[in-house]
Amino acid sequence: MDNLIANINRNNIYPPPEIDEVLNFFNSKPTRDHNRCHAYMILRYSVAKECKRIREFNAILIGQATNHLWNTSTSQEKKGKTYRFLFGRMEITASAINQIIVHEYKSSFKLIL
């Protein structure tokens, strides 16, 4: 695993990807529990993407690298416009989307009556 950590370019991990990219990834997984999407999961997505770039596909090693990077991240990497901030934006976006869906559902229900 030390070799993998040495080959990972932290500049490709921090800052996190754009919110649209992350939302597209998580929304493309129909069985994914969106309540389990949190800052650590977004980091894991970034680490897996970086590992794919360096041709490492072992899920166990990717998980270990994610744990290592999460535990050794500076407070600056976890604050501001980083993973926790992105997660907060995702929650707001998901909430807004749910409100639109509920509103559209209620509107269509009224039209049927």
VOPAGU-2260 file (C-alpha; in pm, 1 decimal, decimal comma):
REM VOPAGU-2260
SITE   aa  ch    i         X         Y         Z
SITE  MET   A    0       0,0       0,0       0,0
SITE  ASP   A    1     290,7     238,1      65,1
SITE  ASN   A    2     376,3     222,8    -303,8
SITE  LEU   A    3      18,8     315,7    -394,7
SITE  ILE   A    4      15,0     609,9    -152,4
SITE  ALA   A    5     346,0     729,3    -295,8
SITE  ASN   A    6     205,7     716,9    -650,1
SITE  ILE   A    7    -118,3     901,5    -570,8
SITE  ASN   A    8    -103,5    1265,4    -670,4
SITE  ARG   A    9    -276,6    1454,1    -386,9
SITE  ASN   A   10    -332,1    1744,7    -625,5
SITE  ASN   A   11    -578,3    1520,8    -809,7
SITE  ILE   A   12    -758,2    1444,0    -482,5
SITE  TYR   A   13    -773,1    1792,7    -327,9
SITE  PRO   A   14    -974,9    1996,2    -402,6
SITE  PRO   A   15   -1265,7    1758,5    -470,2
SITE  PRO   A   16   -1427,5    1725,5    -812,5
SITE  GLU   A   17   -1704,4    1956,9    -925,3
SITE  ILE   A   18   -2045,5    1896,4    -770,2
SITE  ASP   A   19   -2199,8    1804,5   -1106,8
SITE  GLU   A   20   -1947,9    1525,2   -1159,7
SITE  VAL   A   21   -2015,7    1380,5    -814,3
SITE  LEU   A   22   -2393,8    1409,7    -851,3
SITE  ASN   A   23   -2378,3    1238,2   -1190,4
SITE  PHE   A   24   -2175,8     952,9   -1041,9
SITE  PHE   A   25   -2401,2     896,4    -741,2
SITE  ASN   A   26   -2721,1     940,6    -943,9
SITE  SER   A   27   -2599,9     685,6   -1199,3
SITE  LYS   A   28   -2613,2     415,5    -930,9
SITE  PRO   A   29   -2982,8     317,4    -902,5
SITE  THR   A   30   -2933,6      98,3    -596,2
SITE  ARG   A   31   -2710,6     345,4    -413,8
SITE  ASP   A   32   -2850,7     467,3     -83,2
SITE  HIS   A   33   -2812,8     843,7    -118,7
SITE  ASN   A   34   -2835,5     883,9     258,7
SITE  ARG   A   35   -2499,5     706,9     279,6
SITE  CYS   A   36   -2335,3     960,1      49,2
SITE  HIS   A   37   -2111,9    1164,0     275,6
SITE  ALA   A   38   -1778,6    1344,6     261,6
SITE  TYR   A   39   -1579,7    1022,7     302,5
SITE  MET   A   40   -1766,4     859,4      11,9
SITE  ILE   A   41   -1687,7    1158,0    -209,7
SITE  LEU   A   42   -1321,0    1124,7    -111,6
SITE  ARG   A   43   -1334,4     754,3    -196,3
SITE  TYR   A   44   -1474,5     841,9    -538,0
SITE  SER   A   45   -1180,3    1078,7    -596,4
SITE  VAL   A   46    -925,9     823,8    -473,5
SITE  ALA   A   47   -1074,9     552,7    -695,8
SITE  LYS   A   48   -1059,4     790,1    -992,0
SITE  GLU   A   49    -693,7     868,0    -918,3
SITE  CYS   A   50    -614,6     497,0    -870,3
SITE  LYS   A   51    -775,1     421,4   -1204,5
SITE  ARG   A   52    -545,2     684,2   -1359,4
SITE  ILE   A   53    -240,2     502,4   -1219,4
SITE  ARG   A   54    -390,0     163,8   -1315,3
SITE  GLU   A   55    -465,9      31,3    -966,8
SITE  PHE   A   56    -802,7    -146,4    -953,3
SITE  ASN   A   57    -783,2    -343,3    -627,0
SITE  ALA   A   58   -1082,5    -229,2    -419,1
SITE  ILE   A   59    -915,3    -324,6     -90,0
SITE  LEU   A   60    -607,8    -115,7    -167,7
SITE  ILE   A   61    -828,0     172,9    -280,7
SITE  GLY   A   62   -1017,5     152,2      49,2
SITE  GLN   A   63    -694,6     147,5     248,4
SITE  ALA   A   64    -559,7     444,6      52,8
SITE  THR   A   65    -886,3     632,1     115,2
SITE  ASN   A   66    -861,7     561,9     488,8
SITE  HIS   A   67    -501,5     678,3     492,8
SITE  LEU   A   68    -579,3     998,8     302,1
SITE  TRP   A   69    -884,2    1073,9     518,0
SITE  ASN   A   70    -687,7    1025,0     839,0
SITE  THR   A   71    -387,0    1227,9     720,5
SITE  SER   A   72    -582,8    1510,9     558,2
SITE  THR   A   73    -511,3    1852,4     700,3
SITE  SER   A   74    -791,4    2048,8     859,7
SITE  GLN   A   75    -770,8    2285,1     560,9
SITE  GLU   A   76    -831,7    1995,5     322,4
SITE  LYS   A   77   -1141,5    1897,5     519,8
SITE  LYS   A   78   -1271,8    2255,4     559,3
SITE  GLY   A   79   -1367,6    2534,1     326,5
SITE  LYS   A   80   -1439,4    2439,2     -31,6
SITE  THR   A   81   -1339,8    2078,5      20,3
SITE  TYR   A   82   -1512,0    1746,4      80,7
SITE  ARG   A   83   -1736,9    1846,4     369,1
SITE  PHE   A   84   -1837,5    2164,8     188,1
SITE  LEU   A   85   -1914,7    1966,9    -128,6
SITE  PHE   A   86   -2119,3    1718,4      72,7
SITE  GLY   A   87   -2321,1    2005,6     220,0
SITE  ARG   A   88   -2387,3    2139,4    -129,9
SITE  MET   A   89   -2494,5    1792,7    -241,2
SITE  GLU   A   90   -2741,5    1770,8      46,5
SITE  ILE   A   91   -2889,2    2108,8     -48,0
SITE  THR   A   92   -2910,2    2006,8    -414,3
SITE  ALA   A   93   -3071,5    1671,9    -328,3
SITE  SER   A   94   -3318,7    1846,9     -98,8
SITE  ALA   A   95   -3410,2    2097,1    -371,3
SITE  ILE   A   96   -3456,1    1816,9    -625,3
SITE  ASN   A   97   -3679,9    1624,9    -382,6
SITE  GLN   A   98   -3890,6    1937,8    -324,3
SITE  ILE   A   99   -3934,0    1984,3    -699,9
SITE  ILE   A  100   -4033,6    1619,9    -744,2
SITE  VAL   A  101   -4285,2    1638,3    -457,4
SITE  HIS   A  102   -4426,2    1964,7    -594,3
SITE  GLU   A  103   -4461,2    1816,4    -944,4
SITE  TYR   A  104   -4622,9    1502,9    -801,0
SITE  LYS   A  105   -4873,9    1709,4    -600,5
SITE  SER   A  106   -4946,8    1926,5    -903,4
SITE  SER   A  107   -5009,6    1626,2   -1127,5
SITE  PHE   A  108   -5227,1    1469,8    -855,6
SITE  LYS   A  109   -5443,5    1785,5    -842,8
SITE  LEU   A  110   -5483,2    1775,2   -1220,7
SITE  ILE   A  111   -5613,6    1417,3   -1203,0
SITE  LEU   A  112   -5877,1    1509,1    -945,3
